[in-house]
Amino acid sequence: MVSGTEAGHPGGVTQVGNSRTAAVVQRLRAEGGRRTPGRIALLTVLADAPSHLTTAELHRLVQANGWFLDVSAVHRALVDFTEFGITHSQPTVNGLGYGLADQPHHHAQCTTCGLVTDIPADTLVEALNAATASTRFDLRGNGGLLLIGRGPCCQQI
């Protein structure tokens, strides 16, 4: 949640009410990135999102929360966030999806609807160690894995 009295939203932004968002905004500040009310609202939506979201989906959600950003401003912010390592992108059925890169994770993508869900990196440590041992590739880097299958949302279809 964001609140305050600056321009860009009826309520503005002066404080961040979510600890994950606050940490990401602090990182943006440390990287020298602009921390406008709209960008903080965008980071809040990303922090609360259950999956990766496209630029269009983020634009719709930011506007649904009363923020008046155009889609090009959302796109420019995502480019900057990705440059700073605050977000990363993942191809989805709906286009390029964005998520926060603040916690080490891999991805699972539904082959039917395209939903992308984060998998905490520590849950796949044993599998990565076994794959590293059998292939002699160092698979513990930051590249991340993409696992593909039918998500819980589409298993009943």
DSSP file (Angstrom, degrees, kcal/mol; ACC not computed):
  #  RESIDUE AA STRUCTURE BP1 BP2  ACC     N-H-->O    O-->H-N    N-H-->O    O-->H-N    TCO  KAPPA ALPHA  PHI   PSI    X-CA   Y-CA   Z-CA
    1    1 A M              0   0    0      0, 0.0    16,-3.2     0, 0.0     2,-0.4   0.000 360.0 360.0 360.0 141.1    0.0    0.0    0.0
    2    2 A V  E     +A   16   0A   0     14,-0.2     2,-0.3    15,-0.1    14,-0.2  -0.935 360.0 168.1-121.8 147.2    1.2    3.5   -0.8
    3    3 A S  E     +A   15   0A   0     12,-1.6    11,-4.0    -2,-0.4    12,-1.9  -0.966  18.5  89.1-151.1 166.8    0.0    6.7    0.8
    4    4 A G  S    S-     0   0    0      7,-0.4    10,-0.0     9,-0.3    -2,-0.0  -0.985  70.0 -76.1 144.1-151.9    0.8   10.4    1.1
    5    5 A T  S    S+     0   0    0     -2,-0.3     7,-0.3     8,-0.1     2,-0.1   0.066  70.9 122.0-141.9  29.9    0.2   13.7   -0.7
    6    6 A E    >   -     0   0    0      5,-0.2     3,-0.7     1,-0.1     8,-0.1  -0.443  65.9 -87.6 -91.3 170.4    2.3   14.0   -3.9
    7    7 A A  T 3  S+     0   0    0      1,-0.2     6,-0.1    -2,-0.1    -1,-0.1  -0.281  99.3  57.7 -70.9 158.9    1.1   14.5   -7.4
    8    8 A G  T 3  S+     0   0    0     29,-0.1    60,-1.5     4,-0.1    -1,-0.2   0.121 105.5  42.9 109.3 -19.4    0.3   11.6   -9.7
    9    9 A H  S <  S-     0   0    0     -3,-0.7    58,-0.1    58,-0.2     3,-0.1  -0.987  85.0-113.2-154.4 148.1   -2.4   10.1   -7.6
   10   10 A P  S    S+     0   0    0      0, 0.0    -1,-0.1     0, 0.0    57,-0.1   0.844 122.4  31.4 -54.3 -33.5   -5.3   11.4   -5.5
   11   11 A G  S    S-     0   0    0      1,-0.1    -7,-0.4    55,-0.1    -5,-0.2   0.621 100.3-154.6 -98.7 -15.3   -3.5   10.2   -2.4
   12   12 A G        -     0   0    0     -7,-0.3     2,-0.4    -3,-0.1    -1,-0.1  -0.114  19.7 -89.1  68.6-172.6    0.1   10.7   -3.6
   13   13 A V        +     0   0    0     -6,-0.1    -9,-0.3     1,-0.1    -8,-0.1  -0.967  58.1 135.7-141.3 121.1    3.0    8.7   -2.2
   14   14 A T  S    S+     0   0    0    -11,-4.0     2,-0.3     1,-0.4   -10,-0.2   0.445  74.5  32.3-132.9 -18.2    5.2    9.6    0.8
   15   15 A Q  E     -A    3   0A   0    -12,-1.9   -12,-1.6     2,-0.0     2,-0.5  -0.985  68.0-133.7-140.5 153.9    5.5    6.3    2.6
   16   16 A V  E     -A    2   0A   0     -2,-0.3   -14,-0.2   -14,-0.2     6,-0.0  -0.919  11.1-165.9-108.6 126.2    5.6    2.7    1.6
   17   17 A G        +     0   0    0    -16,-3.2     2,-0.4    -2,-0.5   -15,-0.1   0.248  66.7  74.0 -97.2  13.4    3.4    0.4    3.6
   18   18 A N     >  -     0   0    0    -17,-0.2     4,-2.9     1,-0.1     5,-0.2  -0.994  69.4-145.1-129.9 127.0    4.8   -3.0    2.5
   19   19 A S  H  > S+     0   0    0     -2,-0.4     4,-2.1     1,-0.2     5,-0.2   0.855 101.6  51.3 -64.6 -34.8    8.2   -4.2    3.7
   20   20 A R  H  > S+     0   0    0      2,-0.2     4,-2.0     1,-0.2    -1,-0.2   0.934 113.1  45.5 -65.9 -44.4    9.0   -5.9    0.4
   21   21 A T  H  > S+     0   0    0      1,-0.2     4,-2.9     2,-0.2     5,-0.2   0.919 110.9  53.8 -63.1 -43.1    8.2   -2.8   -1.5
   22   22 A A  H  X S+     0   0    0     -4,-2.9     4,-2.2     1,-0.2    -1,-0.2   0.900 109.0  48.7 -59.0 -41.8   10.2   -0.7    1.0
   23   23 A A  H  X S+     0   0    0     -4,-2.1     4,-2.0     2,-0.2    -1,-0.2   0.896 113.0  47.3 -65.9 -40.1   13.3   -2.8    0.5
   24   24 A V  H  X S+     0   0    0     -4,-2.0     4,-2.5     2,-0.2    -2,-0.2   0.902 111.5  50.2 -69.2 -40.5   13.0   -2.6   -3.3
   25   25 A V  H  X S+     0   0    0     -4,-2.9     4,-2.3     2,-0.2    -2,-0.2   0.894 109.4  52.3 -63.5 -39.2   12.5    1.2   -3.2
   26   26 A Q  H  X S+     0   0    0     -4,-2.2     4,-2.4    -5,-0.2    -1,-0.2   0.903 109.6  49.1 -62.3 -41.1   15.6    1.4   -0.9
   27   27 A R  H  X S+     0   0    0     -4,-2.0     4,-1.9     2,-0.2    -2,-0.2   0.906 108.9  52.6 -65.4 -41.1   17.5   -0.6   -3.5
   28   28 A L  H  <>S+     0   0    0     -4,-2.5     5,-2.6     1,-0.2     4,-0.5   0.910 109.9  49.5 -58.8 -42.4   16.3    1.7   -6.3
   29   29 A R  H ><5S+     0   0    0     -4,-2.3     3,-1.3     1,-0.2    -2,-0.2   0.922 108.9  51.5 -62.0 -45.4   17.5    4.6   -4.2
   30   30 A A  H 3<5S+     0   0    0     -4,-2.4    -1,-0.2     1,-0.3    -2,-0.2   0.824 108.7  52.0 -62.3 -31.9   20.9    3.0   -3.7
   31   31 A E  T 3<5S-     0   0    0     -4,-1.9    -1,-0.3    -5,-0.1    -2,-0.2   0.544 118.8-112.3 -81.4  -7.5   21.2    2.4   -7.5
   32   32 A G  T < 5 +     0   0    0     -3,-1.3    -3,-0.2    -4,-0.5    -2,-0.1   0.642  64.4 153.0  86.0  14.8   20.4    6.1   -8.1
   33   33 A G      < -     0   0    0     -5,-2.6    -1,-0.2    -6,-0.2     2,-0.2  -0.407  52.4 -96.7 -78.9 154.6   17.1    5.4   -9.8
   34   34 A R        -     0   0    0     -2,-0.1     2,-0.4     1,-0.1    -1,-0.1  -0.495  29.1-159.7 -70.3 135.8   14.2    7.8   -9.8
   35   35 A R        +     0   0    0     -2,-0.2    -1,-0.1     4,-0.1   -10,-0.0  -0.608  25.6 163.4-117.3  68.5   11.6    7.2   -7.0
   36   36 A T     >  -     0   0    0     -2,-0.4     4,-2.3     1,-0.1     5,-0.2  -0.409  52.9-107.2 -80.6 162.1    8.6    9.0   -8.3
   37   37 A P  H  > S+     0   0    0      0, 0.0     4,-2.2     0, 0.0     5,-0.1   0.896 121.2  51.4 -55.4 -41.0    5.1    8.2   -6.9
   38   38 A G  H  > S+     0   0    0      2,-0.2     4,-2.2     1,-0.2     5,-0.1   0.888 109.3  49.2 -65.4 -39.3    4.2    6.3  -10.0
   39   39 A R  H  > S+     0   0    0      2,-0.2     4,-2.5     1,-0.2    -1,-0.2   0.881 110.7  50.1 -68.2 -37.8    7.3    4.2   -9.9
   40   40 A I  H  X S+     0   0    0     -4,-2.3     4,-2.1     2,-0.2    -2,-0.2   0.904 110.3  50.6 -66.2 -39.7    6.7    3.4   -6.2
   41   41 A A  H  X S+     0   0    0     -4,-2.2     4,-2.2    -5,-0.2    -2,-0.2   0.910 110.2  50.3 -62.2 -41.6    3.1    2.4   -7.1
   42   42 A L  H  X S+     0   0    0     -4,-2.2     4,-2.3     1,-0.2    -2,-0.2   0.912 110.2  49.0 -63.4 -43.7    4.4    0.2   -9.9
   43   43 A L  H  X S+     0   0    0     -4,-2.5     4,-2.5     1,-0.2    -1,-0.2   0.852 109.0  54.3 -64.2 -34.3    6.9   -1.5   -7.5
   44   44 A T  H  X S+     0   0    0     -4,-2.1     4,-1.8     2,-0.2    -2,-0.2   0.919 108.1  48.5 -64.8 -44.1    4.0   -2.0   -5.0
   45   45 A V  H  X S+     0   0    0     -4,-2.2     4,-1.0     1,-0.2    -2,-0.2   0.923 112.8  48.6 -61.6 -44.0    1.9   -3.8   -7.6
   46   46 A L  H  < S+     0   0    0     -4,-2.3     3,-0.5     1,-0.2    54,-0.3   0.899 110.0  51.6 -62.8 -40.5    4.9   -6.0   -8.5
   47   47 A A  H  < S+     0   0    0     -4,-2.5    -1,-0.2     1,-0.2    -2,-0.2   0.832 115.0  42.4 -65.6 -32.0    5.6   -6.8   -4.9
   48   48 A D  H  < S+     0   0    0     -4,-1.8    -1,-0.2    -5,-0.1    -2,-0.2   0.563  89.8 111.6 -90.0  -9.6    1.9   -7.8   -4.4
   49   49 A A     <  -     0   0    0     -4,-1.0     4,-0.1    -3,-0.5     3,-0.0  -0.416  59.3-149.6 -71.9 137.3    1.6   -9.8   -7.7
   50   50 A P  S    S+     0   0    0      0, 0.0    68,-0.4     0, 0.0     2,-0.3   0.619  80.4   8.9 -78.4 -12.1    1.2  -13.6   -7.4
   51   51 A S  S    S-     0   0    0     66,-0.1    66,-0.2    47,-0.1     2,-0.1  -0.907  99.1 -64.1-152.9 177.8    3.0  -14.0  -10.8
   52   52 A H        -     0   0    0     64,-1.1     2,-0.4    -2,-0.3    64,-0.3  -0.460  51.7-153.3 -71.0 144.1    5.0  -12.2  -13.4
   53   53 A L  B     -B   98   0B   0     45,-2.2    45,-3.0    -2,-0.1     2,-0.1  -0.933   9.0-125.6-124.9 143.5    3.0   -9.5  -15.2
   54   54 A T     >  -     0   0    0     -2,-0.4     4,-2.8    43,-0.3     5,-0.2  -0.302  35.8-102.8 -75.6 167.8    3.3   -8.0  -18.7
   55   55 A T  H  > S+     0   0    0     41,-0.5     4,-2.7     1,-0.2     5,-0.2   0.917 124.6  49.6 -56.9 -44.1    3.6   -4.2  -19.2
   56   56 A A  H  > S+     0   0    0      2,-0.2     4,-2.4     1,-0.2    -1,-0.2   0.907 111.1  48.4 -64.1 -41.9   -0.1   -4.1  -20.2
   57   57 A E  H  > S+     0   0    0      2,-0.2     4,-2.3     1,-0.2    -2,-0.2   0.915 113.1  47.8 -64.8 -42.5   -1.2   -6.1  -17.1
   58   58 A L  H  X S+     0   0    0     -4,-2.8     4,-2.8     2,-0.2     5,-0.2   0.919 110.8  51.7 -63.5 -43.0    0.9   -3.8  -14.9
   59   59 A H  H  X S+     0   0    0     -4,-2.7     4,-2.3    -5,-0.2    -2,-0.2   0.926 110.5  48.5 -58.3 -45.9   -0.5   -0.7  -16.5
   60   60 A R  H  X S+     0   0    0     -4,-2.4     4,-2.3     1,-0.2    -1,-0.2   0.916 113.7  46.2 -61.6 -44.4   -4.1   -2.0  -16.0
   61   61 A L  H  X S+     0   0    0     -4,-2.3     4,-1.2     2,-0.2    -2,-0.2   0.892 111.4  51.0 -68.5 -39.7   -3.4   -2.8  -12.3
   62   62 A V  H  <>S+     0   0    0     -4,-2.8     5,-2.1     1,-0.2     3,-0.4   0.928 114.0  44.9 -62.8 -43.7   -1.7    0.5  -11.6
   63   63 A Q  H ><5S+     0   0    0     -4,-2.3     3,-2.1    -5,-0.2    -2,-0.2   0.872 107.1  58.5 -68.0 -35.9   -4.6    2.4  -13.2
   64   64 A A  H 3<5S+     0   0    0     -4,-2.3    -1,-0.2     1,-0.3    -2,-0.2   0.781 103.0  55.3 -63.3 -25.0   -7.1    0.2  -11.3
   65   65 A N  T 3<5S-     0   0    0     -4,-1.2    -1,-0.3    -3,-0.4    -2,-0.2   0.303 128.7 -99.3 -89.8   9.2   -5.5    1.4   -8.1
   66   66 A G  T < 5S+     0   0    0     -3,-2.1     2,-0.4     1,-0.3    -3,-0.2   0.578  77.6 137.6  91.0   9.3   -6.1    5.1   -9.1
   67   67 A W      < -     0   0    0     -5,-2.1     2,-0.9    -6,-0.2    -1,-0.3  -0.740  47.0-143.9 -93.0 139.6   -2.6    5.9  -10.5
   68   68 A F        +     0   0    0    -60,-1.5     2,-0.4    -2,-0.4   -30,-0.1  -0.615  44.5 139.9-106.7  71.7   -2.5    7.9  -13.7
   69   69 A L        -     0   0    0     -2,-0.9     2,-0.2   -10,-0.2    -6,-0.1  -0.901  45.6-131.9-109.6 140.2    0.5    6.5  -15.6
   70   70 A D    >>  -     0   0    0     -2,-0.4     4,-1.7     1,-0.1     3,-0.7  -0.526  29.3-106.9 -86.1 164.8    0.5    5.9  -19.3
   71   71 A V  H 3> S+     0   0    0      1,-0.3     4,-2.4     2,-0.2     5,-0.1   0.816 119.0  57.4 -62.8 -31.3    1.7    2.6  -20.7
   72   72 A S  H 3> S+     0   0    0      2,-0.2     4,-2.6     1,-0.2    -1,-0.3   0.858 104.7  51.7 -68.6 -33.6    5.0    4.1  -22.0
   73   73 A A  H <> S+     0   0    0     -3,-0.7     4,-2.3     2,-0.2    -2,-0.2   0.890 110.0  49.4 -67.4 -38.8    5.8    5.4  -18.5
   74   74 A V  H  X S+     0   0    0     -4,-1.7     4,-2.3     2,-0.2    -2,-0.2   0.938 112.3  48.2 -63.5 -46.3    5.3    1.8  -17.1
   75   75 A H  H  X S+     0   0    0     -4,-2.4     4,-2.3     1,-0.2    -2,-0.2   0.931 111.6  48.9 -60.3 -47.8    7.5    0.4  -19.9
   76   76 A R  H  X S+     0   0    0     -4,-2.6     4,-2.2     1,-0.2    -1,-0.2   0.900 111.2  50.5 -60.9 -41.2   10.3    3.0  -19.3
   77   77 A A  H  X S+     0   0    0     -4,-2.3     4,-3.1     1,-0.2    -1,-0.2   0.915 109.7  50.3 -63.3 -42.2   10.2    2.3  -15.5
   78   78 A L  H  X S+     0   0    0     -4,-2.3     4,-2.4     2,-0.2    -2,-0.2   0.880 108.7  52.1 -64.8 -37.7   10.4   -1.5  -16.2
   79   79 A V  H  X S+     0   0    0     -4,-2.3     4,-2.2     2,-0.2    -1,-0.2   0.942 113.6  44.3 -61.6 -46.7   13.4   -1.0  -18.5
   80   80 A D  H  X S+     0   0    0     -4,-2.2     4,-2.2     2,-0.2    -2,-0.2   0.935 112.6  51.0 -62.9 -46.9   15.1    1.1  -15.7
   81   81 A F  H  <>S+     0   0    0     -4,-3.1     5,-2.7     1,-0.2     6,-1.0   0.893 111.7  48.1 -59.0 -39.9   14.2   -1.4  -13.0
   82   82 A T  H ><5S+     0   0    0     -4,-2.4     3,-1.0     4,-0.2    -1,-0.2   0.894 108.6  53.5 -69.5 -39.5   15.6   -4.3  -15.1
   83   83 A E  H 3<5S+     0   0    0     -4,-2.2    -1,-0.2     1,-0.2    -2,-0.2   0.887 110.4  48.0 -59.1 -39.1   18.8   -2.3  -15.8
   84   84 A F  T 3<5S-     0   0    0     -4,-2.2    -1,-0.2    -5,-0.1    -2,-0.2   0.520 116.6-116.2 -79.8  -5.7   19.3   -1.8  -12.0
   85   85 A G  T < 5S+     0   0    0     -3,-1.0    -3,-0.2    -4,-0.4    -2,-0.1   0.662  84.7 118.1  79.0  16.2   18.6   -5.5  -11.4
   86   86 A I  S   <S+     0   0    0     -5,-2.7    15,-3.0    -6,-0.2     2,-0.3   0.822  79.8  21.1 -84.0 -34.4   15.4   -4.8   -9.4
   87   87 A T  E     -C  100   0B   0     -6,-1.0     2,-0.3    13,-0.3    13,-0.2  -0.836  67.3-161.0-123.6 166.4   13.2   -6.7  -11.8
   88   88 A H  E     -C   99   0B   0     11,-2.2    11,-2.0    -2,-0.3     2,-0.3  -0.937  16.8-125.1-138.3 165.0   13.8   -9.3  -14.4
   89   89 A S  E     -C   98   0B   0     -2,-0.3     9,-0.2     9,-0.2     7,-0.1  -0.841  17.9-172.6-115.8 152.9   11.7  -10.5  -17.4
   90   90 A Q  E     -C   97   0B   0      7,-2.7     7,-3.0    -2,-0.3     2,-0.1  -0.985  30.8-114.2-141.8 126.0   10.4  -13.9  -18.3
   91   91 A P  E     +C   96   0B   0      0, 0.0     2,-0.3     0, 0.0     5,-0.2  -0.384  41.3 177.6 -60.5 136.9    8.7  -14.8  -21.6
   92   92 A T  E >   -C   95   0B   0      3,-2.2     3,-1.3    -2,-0.1    23,-0.1  -0.836  46.7-101.0-130.5 170.9    5.1  -15.8  -21.0
   93   93 A V  T 3  S+     0   0    0     -2,-0.3    21,-0.1     1,-0.2     3,-0.1   0.833 124.8  49.4 -60.2 -32.2    2.3  -16.8  -23.3
   94   94 A N  T 3  S-     0   0    0      1,-0.3     2,-0.3    20,-0.2    -1,-0.2   0.445 127.0 -85.6 -88.1  -1.3    0.9  -13.2  -23.0
   95   95 A G  E <  S- C   0  92B   0     -3,-1.3    -3,-2.2   -41,-0.1     2,-0.5  -0.877  81.0 -12.8 127.9-163.6    4.2  -11.5  -23.7
   96   96 A L  E     - C   0  91B   0     -2,-0.3   -41,-0.5    -5,-0.2     2,-0.3  -0.635  65.9-155.7 -77.7 120.6    7.2  -10.6  -21.6
   97   97 A G  E     - C   0  90B   0     -7,-3.0    -7,-2.7    -2,-0.5     2,-0.4  -0.756   2.1-149.2 -99.4 145.0    6.3  -10.8  -17.9
   98   98 A Y  E     +BC  53  89B   0    -45,-3.0   -45,-2.2    -2,-0.3     2,-0.3  -0.894  19.2 167.8-115.3 142.8    8.1   -8.9  -15.2
   99   99 A G  E     - C   0  88B   0    -11,-2.0   -11,-2.2    -2,-0.4     2,-0.1  -0.953  42.2 -86.9-143.8 162.9    8.8   -9.8  -11.6
  100  100 A L  E     - C   0  87B   0    -54,-0.3   -13,-0.3    -2,-0.3     3,-0.3  -0.458  24.9-155.4 -71.2 145.0   10.9   -8.6   -8.8
  101  101 A A        +     0   0    0    -15,-3.0   -14,-0.2     1,-0.2    -1,-0.1  -0.110  63.4 109.1-109.8  32.8   14.4   -9.9   -8.6
  102  102 A D  S    S+     0   0    0    -16,-0.2    -1,-0.2     1,-0.1   -15,-0.1   0.631  75.1  44.5 -87.4 -14.2   14.8   -9.4   -4.9
  103  103 A Q  S    S-     0   0    0     -3,-0.3    -1,-0.1     2,-0.0     2,-0.1  -0.997  93.2-107.1-132.3 132.4   14.7  -13.0   -3.8
  104  104 A P        +     0   0    0      0, 0.0    17,-2.0     0, 0.0    18,-0.3  -0.359  60.0 144.6 -59.6 128.9   16.6  -15.9   -5.5
  105  105 A H  E     -D  120   0C   0     15,-0.3     2,-0.2    16,-0.1    13,-0.1  -0.987  41.1-139.7-159.6 164.7   14.1  -18.0   -7.4
  106  106 A H  E     -D  119   0C   0     13,-2.9    13,-2.5    -2,-0.3     2,-0.4  -0.544  30.7-114.9-114.8-175.4   13.3  -20.1  -10.5
  107  107 A H  E     -De 118 146C   0     38,-2.6    40,-3.2    11,-0.2     2,-0.4  -0.958  14.4-162.6-132.5 146.7   10.1  -20.2  -12.5
  108  108 A A  E     -De 117 147C   0      9,-2.4     9,-2.9    -2,-0.4     2,-0.4  -0.996  17.9-163.8-120.9 132.2    7.2  -22.6  -13.3
  109  109 A Q  E     -De 116 148C   0     38,-2.8    40,-2.3    -2,-0.4     2,-0.4  -0.964  17.8-128.6-123.6 132.9    5.1  -21.7  -16.3
  110  110 A C  E  >  - e   0 149C   0      5,-2.5     4,-1.3    -2,-0.4    40,-0.3  -0.627  10.5-151.0 -76.3 127.7    1.7  -23.1  -17.2
  111  111 A T  T  4 S+     0   0    0     38,-1.8    39,-0.1    -2,-0.4    -1,-0.1   0.679  92.5  47.3 -72.8 -17.3    1.6  -24.4  -20.8
  112  112 A T  T  4 S+     0   0    0     37,-0.3    -1,-0.1     3,-0.1    38,-0.1   0.931 129.9  11.3 -90.3 -54.1   -2.1  -23.7  -21.1
  113  113 A C  T  4 S-     0   0    0      2,-0.1    -2,-0.1   -19,-0.0   -19,-0.1   0.591  93.2-122.2-105.5 -12.4   -2.6  -20.2  -19.7
  114  114 A G     <  +     0   0    0     -4,-1.3   -21,-0.2     1,-0.3   -20,-0.2   0.444  49.1 162.9  87.9  -0.8    1.0  -18.9  -19.4
  115  115 A L        -     0   0    0     -6,-0.1    -5,-2.5   -23,-0.1     2,-0.5  -0.282  24.9-153.3 -53.2 132.2    0.9  -18.2  -15.7
  116  116 A V  E     -D  109   0C   0    -64,-0.3   -64,-1.1    -7,-0.2     2,-0.4  -0.960  13.1-173.6-113.2 125.7    4.4  -17.8  -14.4
  117  117 A T  E     -D  108   0C   0     -9,-2.9    -9,-2.4    -2,-0.5     2,-0.2  -0.927  23.3-118.6-119.8 142.3    5.0  -18.6  -10.7
  118  118 A D  E     -D  107   0C   0    -68,-0.4   -11,-0.2    -2,-0.4   -13,-0.0  -0.546  18.5-159.0 -77.4 143.3    8.2  -18.2   -8.7
  119  119 A I  E     -D  106   0C   0    -13,-2.5   -13,-2.9    -2,-0.2     5,-0.1  -0.990  29.5-114.7-118.6 118.1    9.8  -21.2   -7.1
  120  120 A P  E >   -D  105   0C   0      0, 0.0     3,-1.8     0, 0.0     4,-0.4  -0.273  22.8-129.2 -53.8 134.5   12.1  -20.3   -4.2
  121  121 A A  G >  S+     0   0    0    -17,-2.0     3,-1.6     1,-0.3     4,-0.2   0.827 102.7  64.0 -57.7 -35.4   15.7  -21.3   -5.2
  122  122 A D  G >  S+     0   0    0    -18,-0.3     3,-0.7     1,-0.3     4,-0.3   0.703  91.3  65.6 -67.3 -16.8   16.4  -23.2   -2.0
  123  123 A T  G <  S+     0   0    0     -3,-1.8    -1,-0.3     1,-0.2    -2,-0.2   0.664 105.9  42.6 -77.6 -13.6   13.7  -25.8   -2.9
  124  124 A L  G <> S+     0   0    0     -3,-1.6     4,-2.6    -4,-0.4     5,-0.2   0.237  79.2 107.8-113.6  12.8   15.6  -27.0   -6.0
  125  125 A V  H <> S+     0   0    0     -3,-0.7     4,-2.6     1,-0.2     5,-0.2   0.924  81.2  47.5 -58.6 -47.8   19.1  -27.1   -4.4
  126  126 A E  H  > S+     0   0    0     -4,-0.3     4,-2.3     1,-0.2    -1,-0.2   0.907 112.8  48.9 -62.4 -42.1   19.3  -30.9   -4.4
  127  127 A A  H  > S+     0   0    0      2,-0.2     4,-2.4     1,-0.2    -1,-0.2   0.908 112.7  47.8 -64.1 -41.8   18.1  -31.2   -8.0
  128  128 A L  H  X S+     0   0    0     -4,-2.6     4,-2.7     2,-0.2    11,-0.3   0.892 110.7  51.4 -66.7 -39.2   20.6  -28.6   -9.2
  129  129 A N  H  X S+     0   0    0     -4,-2.6     4,-2.3    -5,-0.2    -2,-0.2   0.911 111.5  47.6 -63.2 -41.2   23.4  -30.3   -7.3
  130  130 A A  H  X S+     0   0    0     -4,-2.3     4,-2.1     2,-0.2    -2,-0.2   0.915 113.4  47.6 -65.6 -42.7   22.5  -33.7   -8.9
  131  131 A A  H  X S+     0   0    0     -4,-2.4     4,-2.0     2,-0.2     6,-0.4   0.890 111.5  51.1 -65.7 -38.7   22.3  -32.1  -12.4
  132  132 A T  H  X S+     0   0    0     -4,-2.7     4,-2.4     1,-0.2    -2,-0.2   0.922 110.8  48.9 -62.5 -44.3   25.7  -30.3  -11.8
  133  133 A A  H  < S+     0   0    0     -4,-2.3    -2,-0.2     1,-0.2    -1,-0.2   0.884 115.3  43.3 -63.8 -39.2   27.2  -33.6  -10.8
  134  134 A S  H  < S+     0   0    0     -4,-2.1    -1,-0.2     1,-0.2    -2,-0.2   0.770 127.4  28.1 -81.4 -24.8   25.9  -35.5  -13.8
  135  135 A T  H  < S-     0   0    0     -4,-2.0    -2,-0.2     2,-0.2    -3,-0.2   0.627  91.4-134.1-107.9 -17.0   26.6  -32.8  -16.4
  136  136 A R     <  +     0   0    0     -4,-2.4     2,-0.3     1,-0.3    -4,-0.1   0.599  62.7 133.6  64.1  14.6   29.6  -31.1  -14.8
  137  137 A F        -     0   0    0     -6,-0.4     2,-1.1    -5,-0.2    -1,-0.3  -0.706  65.0-122.9 -83.3 144.2   27.9  -27.8  -15.7
  138  138 A D        +     0   0    0     -2,-0.3     3,-0.4     1,-0.1    -9,-0.1  -0.788  40.4 168.7 -87.3 100.8   27.9  -25.2  -12.9
  139  139 A L        +     0   0    0     -2,-1.1     5,-0.2   -11,-0.3    -1,-0.1   0.201  50.6  89.9-100.2  14.2   24.1  -24.7  -12.7
  140  140 A R        +     0   0    0    -12,-0.1    -1,-0.2     3,-0.1   -11,-0.0   0.304  63.6 110.0 -95.7  11.1   24.1  -22.7   -9.4
  141  141 A G  S    S-     0   0    0     -3,-0.4     3,-0.5     1,-0.1    -2,-0.0   0.150  87.1 -90.1 -72.9-166.2   24.4  -19.3  -11.1
  142  142 A N  S    S+     0   0    0      1,-0.2   -37,-0.1     2,-0.1    -1,-0.1   0.369  97.4  99.2 -90.3   3.7   21.8  -16.6  -11.3
  143  143 A G  S    S-     0   0    0      1,-0.1    -1,-0.2   -37,-0.0    -3,-0.1   0.842  72.4-154.2 -63.2 -34.2   20.4  -17.7  -14.7
  144  144 A G        -     0   0    0     -3,-0.5     2,-0.3    -5,-0.2   -38,-0.2   0.179  10.4 -95.6  78.0 158.5   17.4  -19.5  -13.1
  145  145 A L        -     0   0    0    -40,-0.0   -38,-2.6     2,-0.0     2,-0.5  -0.809  18.8-149.6-109.6 151.2   15.4  -22.4  -14.3
  146  146 A L  E     -e  107   0C   0     -2,-0.3     2,-0.4   -40,-0.2   -38,-0.2  -0.968  14.5-168.3-120.0 113.1   12.1  -22.4  -16.2
  147  147 A L  E     -e  108   0C   0    -40,-3.2   -38,-2.8    -2,-0.5     2,-0.4  -0.855   8.7-155.3-100.1 135.2   10.0  -25.5  -15.5
  148  148 A I  E     +e  109   0C   0     -2,-0.4     2,-0.3   -40,-0.2   -38,-0.2  -0.928  34.1 109.6-119.0 134.1    7.1  -26.0  -17.8
  149  149 A G  E     -e  110   0C   0    -40,-2.3   -38,-1.8    -2,-0.4     2,-0.6  -0.952  69.8 -55.3-174.1-173.1    3.9  -27.9  -17.1
  150  150 A R        -     0   0    0     -2,-0.3   -40,-0.1   -40,-0.3     5,-0.1  -0.755  55.5-137.4 -86.8 123.6    0.2  -27.5  -16.4
  151  151 A G    >>  -     0   0    0     -2,-0.6     3,-1.5     1,-0.1     4,-0.9  -0.229  25.7-102.5 -74.1 166.7   -0.5  -25.1  -13.5
  152  152 A P  T 34 S+     0   0    0      0, 0.0     4,-0.3     0, 0.0     3,-0.3   0.797 120.3  63.1 -60.4 -27.4   -3.1  -25.7  -10.8
  153  153 A C  T 34 S+     0   0    0      1,-0.2     3,-0.1     2,-0.1    -3,-0.0   0.749 114.2  30.5 -68.0 -24.2   -5.3  -23.2  -12.6
  154  154 A C  T X4 S+     0   0    0     -3,-1.5     3,-1.3     1,-0.1    -1,-0.2   0.386  88.6  95.8-118.9   1.7   -5.6  -25.4  -15.7
  155  155 A Q  T 3< S+     0   0    0     -4,-0.9    -2,-0.1    -3,-0.3    -1,-0.1   0.745  85.6  54.1 -67.7 -21.6   -5.3  -29.0  -14.4
  156  156 A Q  T 3         0   0    0     -4,-0.3    -1,-0.3     1,-0.2    -2,-0.1   0.530 360.0 360.0 -88.1  -6.7   -9.0  -29.4  -14.3
  157  157 A I    <         0   0    0     -3,-1.3    -1,-0.2     0, 0.0    -2,-0.1   0.470 360.0 360.0 -79.1 360.0   -9.5  -28.3  -17.9
